[in-house]
């Protein structure tokens, strides 16, 4: 019987192995984080095929730009989520993607049901922590990280000044960082 358990190591050890260009650490990184990152990407791009492509692109970018990761600025997981989120947003904004979406329009009754079981923010406690934000901060974080909107899009769509959106996002991220570290 094959062993399907995921080997886990602490983040510091994983970062040290990645900095040492340990190829086996990339496999471990993928095993530990790919399902969650895939879910974040899927919530933005909305199709499994595109999400798989973006995830692959993201891990290549993570590996090639790992020397830019600065653990003093945040956790490895947060850095990777930002890379995935940005690549997913770039993908849905690309002309190629927009053209494909417009030419692939299928009537609702003929669309297959897709499940999003790979990522459930409740599994890692993200939703519980986000619930601790003020309603205004929570709305901004939900729109940015779970719906894939940019700060400018949020400001325009919800008629909120861009500066207010940026302030709420910045204060929410600072508070989330403290909540995840357990220092609040």
VOBA-1610 file (N, C-alpha, C; in pm, whole numbers, padded with zeros to 5 digits, always signed):
BEGIN
Unk+00085-00118+00000Unk+00000+00000+00000Unk+00090+00124+00000Unk+00067+00218-00096Unk+00152+00337-00102Unk+00124+00431+00014Unk+00226+00502+00053Unk+00214+00600+00162Unk+00173+00734+00101Unk+00049+00777+00127Unk-00003+00901+00071Unk+00006+01018+00167Unk+00076+01000+00279Unk+00086+01109+00375Unk+00186+01212+00323Unk+00160+01336+00355Unk+00248+01445+00314Unk+00348+01469+00425Unk+00476+01463+00389Unk+00580+01493+00486Unk+00574+01643+00515Unk+00578+01678+00642Unk+00575+01819+00678Unk+00697+01852+00763Unk+00751+01969+00738Unk+00860+02019+00820Unk+00824+02163+00856Unk+00894+02217+00954Unk+00861+02355+00990Unk+00908+02450+00880Unk+00849+02567+00882Unk+00873+02664+00775Unk+01020+02707+00769Unk+01084+02726+00884Unk+01224+02768+00886Unk+01314+02666+00817Unk+01291+02538+00846Unk+01372+02432+00784Unk+01347+02425+00634Unk+01222+02441+00596Unk+01187+02439+00453Unk+01252+02556+00381Unk+01246+02673+00438Unk+01308+02792+00377Unk+01459+02770+00364Unk+01522+02716+00466Unk+01667+02692+00461Unk+01701+02596+00347Unk+01621+02490+00332Unk+01645+02394+00223Unk+01623+02458+00087Unk+01522+02542+00074Unk+01496+02610-00053Unk+01608+02708-00085Unk+01657+02778+00016Unk+01768+02872-00006Unk+01895+02799-00049Unk+01908+02675-00006Unk+02024+02593-00043Unk+02004+02524-00177Unk+01896+02561-00249Unk+01863+02505-00380Unk+01845+02353-00377Unk+01787+02305-00268Unk+01758+02162-00251Unk+01634+02128-00334Unk+01653+02053-00443Unk+01542+02019-00533Unk+01432+01941-00463Unk+01466+01858-00367Unk+01363+01781-00297Unk+01274+01872-00212Unk+01326+01988-00174Unk+01247+02083-00096Unk+01133+02141-00179Unk+01154+02153-00311Unk+01047+02204-00398Unk+00931+02105-00399Unk+00961+01977-00405Unk+00855+01875-00401Unk+00780+01882-00269Unk+00852+01898-00163Unk+00791+01910-00031Unk+00704+02036-00023Unk+00755+02145-00073Unk+00680+02271-00077Unk+00549+02251-00154Unk+00559+02186-00269Unk+00440+02159-00351Unk+00340+02071-00275Unk+00389+01965-00214Unk+00300+01875-00140Unk+00229+01946-00025Unk+00301+02034+00041Unk+00245+02101+00159Unk+00145+02212+00124Unk+00166+02282+00012Unk+00088+02402-00014Unk+00005+02402-00142Unk+00025+02308-00232Unk-00039+02317-00363Unk-00192+02315-00358Unk-00250+02232-00273Unk-00397+02224-00268Unk-00458+02358-00226Unk-00401+02420-00126Unk-00453+02548-00077Unk-00431+02658-00181Unk-00313+02663-00240Unk-00285+02765-00340Unk-00373+02745-00464Unk-00394+02620-00502Unk-00483+02590-00615Unk-00623+02645-00587Unk-00671+02627-00467Unk-00804+02677-00430Unk-00814+02827-00438Unk-00710+02897-00395Unk-00708+03043-00403Unk-00714+03086-00550Unk-00633+03021-00632Unk-00630+03052-00775Unk-00764+03022-00840Unk-00821+02907-00809Unk-00948+02866-00869Unk-01060+02965-00836Unk-01059+03018-00716Unk-01162+03115-00681Unk-01151+03241-00765Unk-01034+03271-00816Unk-01015+03391-00898Unk-01041+03361-01046Unk-00982+03252-01098Unk-00993+03226-01243Unk-01118+03150-01281Unk-01179+03080-01187Unk-01309+03012-01202Unk-01309+02884-01286Unk-01200+02847-01351Unk-01198+02721-01427Unk-01077+02639-01384Unk-01100+02508-01373Unk-00996+02418-01323Unk-00873+02415-01415Unk-00896+02411-01545Unk-00784+02403-01640Unk-00693+02525-01626Unk-00751+02642-01620Unk-00673+02765-01606Unk-00605+02768-01469Unk-00675+02725-01365Unk-00617+02722-01231Unk-00495+02631-01226Unk-00502+02517-01292Unk-00387+02426-01295Unk-00268+02490-01364Unk-00294+02559-01475Unk-00185+02628-01547Unk-00122+02737-01461Unk-00206+02815-01395Unk-00156+02924-01311Unk-00077+02867-01193Unk-00124+02757-01135Unk-00052+02697-01023Unk+00087+02652-01066Unk+00094+02589-01183Unk+00225+02545-01234Unk+00316+02666-01257Unk+00262+02770-01318Unk+00337+02892-01341Unk+00384+02953-01209Unk+00296+02948-01108Unk+00329+03005-00978Unk+00445+02931-00912Unk+00444+02799-00917Unk+00553+02724-00853Unk+00686+02746-00926Unk+00680+02763-01055Unk+00803+02795-01130Unk+00854+02931-01085Unk+00764+03027-01074Unk+00804+03161-01031Unk+00857+03159-00887Unk+00790+03084-00800Unk+00835+03074-00660Unk+00977+03019-00655Unk+01004+02913-00730Unk+01136+02851-00730Unk+01241+02945-00787Unk+01210+03008-00900Unk+01308+03094-00966Unk+01334+03224-00892Unk+01235+03271-00816Unk+01254+03399-00747Unk+01263+03382-00596Unk+01296+03262-00551Unk+01299+03238-00407Unk+01399+03327-00334Unk+01504+03368-00405Unk+01603+03456-00342Unk+01544+03591-00304Unk+01426+03625-00358Unk+01360+03751-00326Unk+01271+03740-00201Unk+01246+03618-00156Unk+01163+03600-00036Unk+01239+03650+00086Unk+01173+03733+00165Unk+01233+03790+00286Unk+01144+03753+00405Unk+01191+03657+00485Unk+01110+03609+00597Unk+01084+03715+00703Unk+01160+03823+00702Unk+01135+03930+00799Unk+01011+04012+00761Unk+00967+04001+00636Unk+00851+04076+00589Unk+00721+03996+00596Unk+00731+03867+00619Unk+00610+03786+00628Unk+00638+03639+00610Unk+00534+03561+00633Unk+00547+03415+00625Unk+00558+03370+00480Unk+00619+03254+00462Unk+00635+03193+00331Unk+00500+03174+00263Unk+00402+03125+00337Unk+00269+03100+00283Unk+00207+03229+00229Unk+00220+03337+00302Unk+00165+03467+00259Unk+00233+03514+00131Unk+00363+03499+00123Unk+00440+03538+00005Unk+00392+03457-00115Unk+00373+03326-00097Unk+00329+03239-00207Unk+00186+03272-00249Unk+00098+03300-00153Unk-00041+03337-00188Unk-00041+03463-00273Unk+00042+03560-00238Unk+00047+03684-00316Unk+00095+03658-00458Unk+00193+03572-00474Unk+00240+03537-00609Unk+00126+03471-00687Unk+00059+03375-00626Unk-00051+03304-00693Unk-00165+03399-00727Unk-00201+03482-00633Unk-00310+03578-00655Unk-00277+03672-00770Unk-00155+03725-00771Unk-00116+03817-00877Unk-00113+03750-01014Unk-00061+03627-01020Unk-00059+03555-01147Unk-00201+03523-01195Unk-00290+03487-01102Unk-00429+03457-01138Unk-00498+03582-01191Unk-00476+03695-01127Unk-00536+03820-01173Unk-00479+03858-01309Unk-00348+03844-01326Unk-00287+03871-01456Unk-00349+03783-01565Unk-00374+03658-01530Unk-00431+03564-01627Unk-00570+03607-01670Unk-00656+03643-01575Unk-00793+03677-01613Unk-00799+03813-01683Unk-00697+03893-01666Unk-00694+04022-01736Unk-00630+04011-01873Unk-00563+03900-01900Unk-00492+03886-02027Unk-00591+03880-02143Unk-00548+03932-02255Unk-00631+03933-02375Unk-00665+03790-02417Unk-00566+03702-02410Unk-00586+03561-02448Unk-00699+03499-02366Unk-00699+03522-02236Unk-00802+03464-02149Unk-00938+03524-02180Unk-00944+03654-02195Unk-01072+03719-02226Unk-01129+03669-02359Unk-01042+03650-02458Unk-01087+03599-02588Unk-01140+03457-02574Unk-01070+03374-02498Unk-01112+03235-02480Unk-01246+03229-02407Unk-01261+03310-02304Unk-01385+03310-02227Unk-01502+03353-02316Unk-01481+03456-02398Unk-01592+03502-02482Unk-01625+03401-02591Unk-01528+03324-02638Unk-01557+03226-02742Unk-01603+03092-02684Unk-01584+03072-02555Unk-01623+02946-02491Unk-01756+02956-02417Unk-01832+03059-02443Unk-01957+03077-02370Unk-02050+02959-02397Unk-02088+02892-02291Unk-02176+02775-02298Unk-02302+02809-02221Unk-02418+02776-02275Unk-02541+02802-02199Unk-02534+02735-02061Unk-02588+02804-01961Unk-02585+02759-01823Unk-02629+02613-01807Unk-02736+02573-01875Unk-02789+02437-01857Unk-02694+02328-01908Unk-02594+02366-01988Unk-02500+02268-02042Unk-02365+02268-01971Unk-02351+02351-01870Unk-02223+02360-01800Unk-02212+02249-01696Unk-02094+02186-01686Unk-02076+02084-01582Unk-02061+02149-01446Unk-02090+02073-01343Unk-02072+02120-01206Unk-01925+02101-01168Unk-01861+02207-01122Unk-01724+02198-01074Unk-01726+02210-00923Unk-01649+02126-00858Unk-01641+02136-00713Unk-01515+02211-00677Unk-01519+02278-00566Unk-01402+02352-00519Unk-01350+02289-00391Unk-01346+02159-00390Unk-01307+02090-00268Unk-01160+02106-00233Unk-01077+02144-00331Unk-00934+02155-00304Unk-00903+02263-00202Unk-00983+02369-00201Unk-00954+02478-00108Unk-01079+02514-00032Unk-01069+02500+00094Unk-01176+02547+00181Unk-01106+02628+00289Unk-01124+02761+00286Unk-01052+02843+00384Unk-01076+02800+00528Unk-01190+02732+00553Unk-01219+02687+00688Unk-01121+02580+00734Unk-01065+02503+00640Unk-00973+02395+00676Unk-00847+02446+00744Unk-00802+02563+00707Unk-00680+02615+00769Unk-00709+02733+00861Unk-00837+02760+00886Unk-00874+02862+00981Unk-00874+03004+00928Unk-00858+03021+00797Unk-00852+03155+00741Unk-00983+03230+00764Unk-01095+03165+00736Unk-01225+03232+00752Unk-01249+03274+00897Unk-01210+03187+00991Unk-01228+03223+01133Unk-01150+03349+01168Unk-01029+03359+01117Unk-00945+03475+01148Unk-01001+03599+01079Unk-01043+03584+00952Unk-01099+03698+00878Unk-01226+03749+00946Unk-01302+03660+01008Unk-01426+03699+01077Unk-01398+03794+01193Unk-01275+03797+01241Unk-01240+03884+01354Unk-01216+04029+01311Unk-01212+04053+01180Unk-01192+04189+01130Unk-01322+04269+01143Unk-01310+04400+01132Unk-01430+04484+01129Unk-01504+04453+00999Unk-01634+04478+00993Unk-01710+04449+00870Unk-01650+04515+00745Unk-01603+04639+00757Unk-01544+04709+00642Unk-01414+04641+00598Unk-01329+04605+00694Unk-01204+04538+00661Unk-01232+04401+00601Unk-01326+04327+00659Unk-01360+04194+00612Unk-01407+04199+00467Unk-01491+04296+00435Unk-01542+04310+00299Unk-01427+04330+00200Unk-01333+04417+00234Unk-01219+04445+00147Unk-01134+04320+00128Unk-01104+04248+00236Unk-01022+04127+00227Unk-01094+04020+00145Unk-01224+04001+00169Unk-01301+03903+00090Unk-01294+03936-00059Unk-01313+04062-00092Unk-01313+04102-00233Unk-01174+04088-00296Unk-01071+04125-00221Unk-00935+04118-00276Unk-00883+03975-00286Unk-00893+03900-00178Unk-00826+03770-00173Unk-00915+03652-00211Unk-01045+03665-00195Unk-01132+03552-00228Unk-01207+03574-00358Unk-01219+03699-00403Unk-01287+03728-00530Unk-01190+03777-00636Unk-01069+03814-00596Unk-00966+03853-00692Unk-00977+03994-00748Unk-01051+04081-00680Unk-01061+04219-00728Unk-00940+04300-00682Unk-00905+04399-00761Unk-00797+04490-00722Unk-00858+04600-00636Unk-00771+04676-00571Unk-00819+04786-00489Unk-00893+04889-00574Unk-00845+04916-00693Unk-00912+05012-00782Unk-01050+04961-00824Unk-01060+04833-00853Unk-01189+04775-00892Unk-01289+04783-00776Unk-01241+04757-00655Unk-01328+04765-00536Unk-01378+04908-00519Unk-01287+05003-00530Unk-01324+05144-00513Unk-01431+05183-00615Unk-01411+05144-00738Unk-01505+05182-00844Unk-01639+05110-00826Unk-01635+04979-00806Unk-01757+04900-00798Unk-01843+04933-00676Unk-01779+04963-00564Unk-01853+04987-00440Unk-01859+05135-00403Unk-01809+05221-00493Unk-01814+05365-00474Unk-01751+05407-00341Unk-01631+05353-00317Unk-01552+05385-00198Unk-01426+05455-00248Unk-01384+05564-00186Unk-01259+05629-00229Unk-01143+05529-00226Unk-01057+05536-00328Unk-00944+05444-00338Unk-00856+05450-00213Unk-00833+05569-00160Unk-00752+05583-00038Unk-00813+05508+00079Unk-00945+05509+00089Unk-01014+05437+00196Unk-00996+05287+00179Unk-01009+05240+00056Unk-00989+05097+00027Unk-00848+05056+00067Unk-00749+05136+00028Unk-00609+05104+00058Unk-00584+05104+00209Unk-00640+05202+00280Unk-00623+05209+00425Unk-00685+05088+00493Unk-00808+05052+00453Unk-00875+04936+00512Unk-00798+04808+00483Unk-00749+04795+00361Unk-00673+04674+00325Unk-00545+04667+00407Unk-00473+04777+00415Unk-00346+04778+00489Unk-00369+04746+00637Unk-00469+04809+00698Unk-00494+04783+00840Unk-00545+04640+00861Unk-00623+04587+00767Unk-00671+04450+00778Unk-00556+04351+00769Unk-00465+04373+00676Unk-00350+04283+00659Unk-00261+04287+00783Unk-00241+04405+00840Unk-00160+04415+00962Unk-00226+04338+01076Unk-00357+04354+01091Unk-00429+04284+01196Unk-00428+04133+01171Unk-00449+04092+01047Unk-00446+03948+01015Unk-00309+03888+01047Unk-00204+03962+01017Unk-00069+03916+01047Unk-00054+03892+01197Unk-00102+03986+01277Unk-00095+03970+01423Unk-00181+03853+01469Unk-00299+03838+01411Unk-00389+03728+01450Unk-00328+03593+01416Unk-00265+03582+01297Unk-00204+03455+01259Unk-00084+03423+01347Unk-00014+03525+01392Unk+00101+03505+01480Unk+00058+03481+01624Unk-00069+03508+01651Unk-00122+03487+01786Unk-00081+03597+01882Unk-00046+03714+01829Unk-00002+03821+01918Unk-00112+03923+01947Unk-00238+03886+01918Unk-00349+03976+01951Unk-00440+03905+02048
//
